[in-house]
Amino acid sequence: NPTTPENTWEISTNGGFWSSFAPLLAAAAPRVDAPVLKHKAVATIRPKSPPPSDGLQQNLLEWSNSDIGSMKGTHAWFLQQLRTKPPELDYEQGTKGIVTSAGGKYFPVLLVSLRMLRRTGSTLPVEIFFKNREEYEELACEGLFKNLGAKCVVLSEMVGDFDLKFEFEHYQLKALAMLFSSFEEILFLDADNFPVRKPDELFEGSVYQEKGMVLWPDYWTCTSSPFLNEVTALEEKVLQNRPTIEAGQVLVDKKKHGETLALAGYYNTYGETFFYRLLSQGGPGEGDKETFAAAALVLGADFYTVLEPPRALGIRNEGAAVLQFDPEQDWNLNPANENRPEVEGGERVFFVHASWPPKLNAMHNFRDQRQWGTEEKSREWFREDLEPFVWGMMIDMACDDKVQFRDWGDKSKGEKEEGMGVCEQTKWSFKWMFGRDYVNEQKEEERD
C-alpha cells in the first residue's frame, strides 16, 4: 500500500519575492535583436569519461557584434544586482518537498508518477504548479492529488496583478515553480518522472549536503554557441568539457543556491528568444535543461553532476524511458571523491523518466508490445518486472469511475478502437504486451 503524507503545509503568496524580482527581470530585458539560427546543431552521444575537448566551439548563430556587446552589458548588470542585493526567496525554513508542473494531457501521467512516488514509502509533500487557472482541474486537485499529499498552485495567481507582465510557457515554468515553491529544499521532478527508491534519502546524502545542488547528465555532447561565453564571461570550453544536463530531476537547496535559481529564472524568462539558442543552438532537447548548470557556473557556485550517464529503457520513439542513477552511490564510486568509502555493487537506478511519447497516459498509449525492454532486463535494473506493474496502475486508474481528467473527455470512448473505452483499451494493451489478462492482486486478496 502506498504511503500518503498529511496535507497540512501552507503555501505563501510570495508577493515579497516577486515584487523585488519582477522589476529586476524587466530592467535586464534584452534590448537587441534575437540571434538567428542558421541550422540546428548536431550532437553526438557523450562517453562517460571523454578526454578534454581541444576542438573549436561551432557557432551556428548570426548575431551582430553590437548586439552581443549590448547583451553582455545587460547580463553583467543583472549579475551585479544579484550579488549586491539578491531577491529574498519566500520559503518555509527547514522544509523539504517535491515540486512539479503539469496540466492537460500530463495530469494522467502525473497521477501515475505520484502513485509510484508513494509506493517507495516517501512522505515528502508535493507542490504541483500550473501556468494559470485554465489548467486547473478541481476533481484532480481537490481529490486525486490531494489524497496523495499534493497541492495545486496556480502560478498566475501567485504573481497576482503586478504591473509588470511576463508570459511564461512550457520550459520556463520549471525555474519559476522552483523559485515560488514554499519548500527550502527541493527535488523537482517532471510530471512523467518517478523515483524507484525513496527520494527522502537524497536530502541526507553527503554529496548533496556538501554541494547544495545535484544535476543529472543527458546523453549528448555540448552544442552551445561561443557567443554564450562572450555574453556571460564563461571561460572557453567550460561547457564543452562537462556533460549536458537532463533536467527531468533537479535537487537543490534554495538557501545555498538562491542566486543560482534566480539567474536560471532570468535565463528562462528570456530563454525562448535568447538563452536557449545560446546554450543549445537547436540541439537535442533545447529548452530549460542547460540553464541551471550554466547559472551555477557563471556564479562560481559549487554543485555536483552525476558521473554515470543515463540509460535508455526500451526503444526511443516507442515509448521508452530514461534511467537516471543514485547520486550518493555515484559520488561514492567517483574517483574524484578522495574520501569515498568502500561500497558494494555498482550504480543504482533512482529515476525512471518516461519521457518518450506516448508517455503513461492511458487514453493515448495503445500498444501491442513491451515498451521498456525485456522482463530479464527489468529485473536486472529494478529487481522486479516494473513495466506490467505500472501498466496495471494505469488500468486501475482508467477503470475507476472516480478518476477523470479533462484530457480523457468521455472515458467510454477510447482514442484508438471504436466502441472501446479507455478501461477496455488499456486492458487489451496489457494483454497484448504481456501475454496475460490483468489481475489486481491487491483487490483479489481483499476479496479472499
N, C-alpha and C positions, 0 to 999 in steps of 0.2 A: 504494500500500500504506500502511495506517495506521502511524503511529509509535507504538511501545509502549515506555514507560519501564521501567527496572528497579524491581522491587517490593521495596525494601530498607529503607525507613524504619521506625522503631519508634513505637508509639503508647503514650503514658503512661497510667497508670490514672487520673490526675487526682484522686487521693484528697485531696491537699492543698487544691486549689481547692474541691472540693465540701464538705469538712469545715468550711471557713470560710464558704462562700456559702449552704449549705442552712440553717444557723441564722439567717442574716440574712433569707432569704426567709420563713422561718417566723415570725420575730419581727415582720415587716412585713406579715403576712397581714391583709387587710381584716376588720374585726370589726363589719361593718354589713350590712344587707340590700342585696342587689344592686339596681341601678336597674331599673325596669320600662319596657320599650319599648312605647309606645302604638301606633305603627305604623312600618313601615320607611321610612327616608329615601329620597327620590327624587333621584338625581343626574343632572346633565347633562354632556355632553361639554365638557371644558375646552379653550378655544382655546390656541394656543401662547403668545401674549403678551397675556393679558387685562388690562384696566385694574384698578387696585387695588379691592378689594371695599369697598363702603361700606354693604352691607346687614347686617341683624342675623343672627346665627347662629340657626338654627332649633333649638329644643330639643324633642325627641320623647321624652324620658325623664321618668319620675316618680321623684323621689328626695327624701327629706326633708332639710331644712337641717341637722339634727343629724347625719345620715349623711354628708352632704357635708363638714361640718366635721371629723368623725372621720377620714374618708378623707384629707382634706387634711393632717391632722396625721401620720397614718401615712406618707404619701408623703414629707412633709418629713423625717421621722426617717430613712427609708431613704436619702434623698439625702444627709443629713448623714453617715451611716455610710459611704456610697460615697466621699465626699470626704475624710473623715478617715482611713479605713483601708480602701481598696478591696481586694477579694479578689484574690489573685495568680493570674492565669491560668497554667496549666501548658501551655507550648508550647515547641517546639524553636526556639531563636533562629535567625534567618536563613532560615527555611523558608517556602516558598510552595506552595500547593496548592489544589485544588478540593474543596469539601465539598458533599455532597448527602444527602438522606434518601429512603428508599424502602421498599418492602415489598409483597407480594401482587401485585396487578394492575399495579403500577408497575415490577416487575422487567423485563418485556419492553421496556417503554418506556425504561427506563434503559439497557438494553443498546444500543438504537439510539442514544441520546444519547452514550454512551461511544465508540461506533464513529465517530460524527460528530466528536466531540472529537478523536480520534486522527487523523482524516482531515485536520485542519488542520495537522498536524505538531507539535502540542503534546506535550511530555513531562512536563507537570505531574502530580504524583501526585494520587490521588483517595481521599478517605475517604467511605464510604457508611454512614450511621447508621441503625440500626433501633431501634424502641422496646424490644423485648425478644427473647428467644431464639425465641419462637414465630414471629417474622417472618423468622428466619434460614433461608436455603436453602443447604445445603452445596455442591451442584452449581454453583450460580451464584457463590457467594462464593469457593470454592476453585479454580474452573476458569474460567468465563466472565469474571468481573470481574477476577480476579487476573491473567489473561493480558492484560488491558488496563490494567494498572498501577493497580488499585483495590483497596482493603482494606475489609472489612466491620467495622463497630464496633457492638456491642450496647450501647446506652445504659444499660440497666438494670444491666448488669454493671460498667459504669464507676462508677455510683453505689454499687453494692455493697449491703451490709447496713446502711447507715447508719440510725440510729434514726428520723430524720425522713423520712417517706414523702411523695412527691408523685406525682400521676398526670399524665403528660404525653401529650397526644393531638394528632395531626394537625398543625395550625398551630404548636403550641407546640414541636414538635421542632426547628424551624429554628434558633431562637435558642440552644437547648441544644446542638445539633450544632456551632454556631459557637463556643460557649464551650468545649466539650470537645475540639475538634479539636486535633491536635498541631501544626498549622501556625501560624506567626506572622502570615502574610499570607494572606488567604482570598478566593477567589471562590466564593461559594455559588451553586449552580445547582439549581433544581427538577429533579426526575428527568425531566420532559418538556421540558426546555430544553437547547438545544445551541448552541454558537458556530459561525459560518461563517467566522470569522477566528481566527488563532492567539491564544488568550487570554493566553499568556505575556506578550505585549506590554502588556497592561493594567497590569501591575505597574510598568512602566517609564514610563508616561505622566506628564507634568508635573502634570496636574490631580490625579491620584491621589497622587503624591508630595507635593504641597502640602497636600491636604486630608485624606488618610488614609482617607476613605470616599467611595464613589460609589454613588448610588442612581439608579434609573430611574423615569420617571413612568408613571402609569396614565392611562386615558382621562378619568377622572371629576373633577368638582369635589368639594371637601371637604364632608363631611356630619357633621363632629364636633359634639358637644354643647358648649354653653358651660359645662356642668358640668366638662368636662375642664380648661378654663382655670382654674376655681376650685381644682380638686384639685391641679394641677401648677404653678400660678402662671405659666403661659404667658401672654404678652401677648395681648390680644384680637385676633382676626383673623389671628394669625401663621400659622395653618394655612390659613385661607381665601385667603391671598394667595400660596400656593405650590402646586405640583402635589401630588396624592395619589401614592402610590407603588405600583408594580407590582414586588413583591419576588421575582419569579422568578429574579432575579440581584441579588446584593449583593457589592460589592467592598470589603474592609475590612482595615485594618492593626490587629491586636489590640494592638500596643504603643501606638499612638496613641489607639485607641478602645476600650480595655478597659472603661472605665466606661460608655461608650455601650452596649456589648453586655451588660454586667451589668444596666443599667437596663432594656434591652429584654427581658432574661431575666425580670426582675420583672414587667414588663407582660404578658409571655406566660404566665408561671406563673399569674397571676390574670386572664388575658385573657378566657376564656370567660364568666365571670360579671360582670366589671367593665370592663376596659380596652378590649376590642374594641367594646363598646357605646358607651363614651365617645368612642372615636375615629371610629366609623363610623355608629352608630345604625341598624344593619341595612342600610347602603348597599352598593353593589356590591362584592363581594369581601371582605366583612368578615372579619377574621382578623388574622394577624401583620403584614400588609403595611405598616401605618402606624406600627408600634411602633419601628422603627429611626430614622426621621426624628424622631419625637416625642421619643425618648430623647436624641438629639443636641441638639435644640432646647432641651429642658429643662435640659440640662447646659451649654448655650452652646458646644458643640463644633462645630468647623468641618467641613463636608462639602459635596459637590457633588451636585446633582441635574441629570441630563442635561436640557437645554432642549428638545430635539427630542421631540415627542410620539410615542407608539407608533403603529404602523400595523397594521391588520388584514390578514392574508394569507388571502384567501378569505372565506367567508361564516360569520358567527357561528352557532353551534349546528349547523354542518355540518362539524365537524372542522377549523375554521380555526385559525390560529396568530397569535401576536402578534410583531411585529418590534420589536426594540429596537436602538439605534444606538451607534456607537463614541463613547465619552465623550471621548477625546482630540481627535478631529475636531470634536466638538460644542463643546468648550472653545475650540478654535482658531477657530471660527466665531461664538462668543458675543460680542456687543458689550460685555458686562461685563468681558471679558478685555482689559485695557489693553495687554498685551504680546503680543497674538495675532499669530502670523506670517502671512505670505501662504500660503494653502493652495489647492490645486487641487480642483475638484469640490465637491459638496455633502456631505450627511450619508451615512455608510456604515453599512449594516446590520451588526450584530455578532452578535445572538442571534435564534434562532427558537424561540419559546416555544409549543410545540404543545399548548396548554393546554385547548382546547375538545374535549369528548368527540366521538368515541370514542378519541381520542389514538392514538399509534403502537403499538398492541398488536394484533398480527396476529389473535389469537383473536376480538377484539371489533370490529375495524374491517373492515367488509364494505361496499364502496361500488361505485357504477356511474358516478361522475363525479368529476372532479378536485375536491379539497378546498381547494387553495391558489391558485386562480385560474388564469389562462391561462399558457401557455408564454411568451408575449411578456412578460408582467409579471414572471414568474420570472427571465427573462434580464435584465430591467432591474434587478432587485434584486440578483441573485447572479451574473450573467454566465454562468449555466448554467440548465438546467431542473432544478431541485433536487428537485421532488416525485417524479418517477419514480425518481430515484437513491435517495431514502430508502425508497420502496416496494420497490425491488429489494433493499435491505438487509434489509427485513422479510421478504421471500421467502427470502433466503439463510438467515435465522435459522429461519423456520418449517419449511424443508425440510431442515435439518441435524439429523441424529439425535442429535448431541451437545448440542443446545440444548433444554433442557427446563425448564419452570417449573411450580410448583405450581398457579398460576393457569390454566395450559393443560390440566391434567389429562391425558386421553388425546388426544394430538395427532392421532390418526387420526379423531377425531370433532370436526368443526368446530362452531362455535356457530350458524351460520345455515342451512346447507344439509345436509339429511340425506344421509349417505353420503359427505360431502366433508370431508376432514381440513383442518387448519389450513394445510398447504402448498398444497393444491389451491385452497382457499378464497381464499388471498391471491393466487395466480396468476390466478385468474379476475377478482378485483377489479382487478388490474393491467391485464388485457386490456380490461375494460370501461371503465376510466378513461382509458387512454392509446391504445387502439385498436391494440394490438400485443401479441404474446407477449413475456414477459420473457426476456432472454438475459443471463446473467452473462458480460460481455465479458472479464473477467479470466480466468475458467476456460476460455473459448474460446481465448484467447491461449496459455494454458498447454498446451492440447491441441495447438495448432499447433506 
